Amino acid sequence: MNSNIIDRINETNFVEKLEQG
């Protein structure tokens, strides 16, 4: 699997956690 895709998913999850507080 392309590591760039994994990085995108991890980045999205990180941002969502920040938005949740």
N, C-alpha and C positions, 0 to 999 in steps of 0.2 A: 504494500500500500504506500502511496506517495506520502512522504513525511510532511510535505507542505499541507496536505489535506488535514492531517492530524493536528498540525500547528493551528490551522484555522478553527478546528473544532475546539481545541483547548482554549484558544483565545476567546471564542464566543462564550464558552462555559464560564471563563474567568470574568468576563464583562457582566454576564447575567448575575453572578454571585455578588459583584460589586453593587449592581443596581438594587439587589435585594437588601443590601445593607449588611 
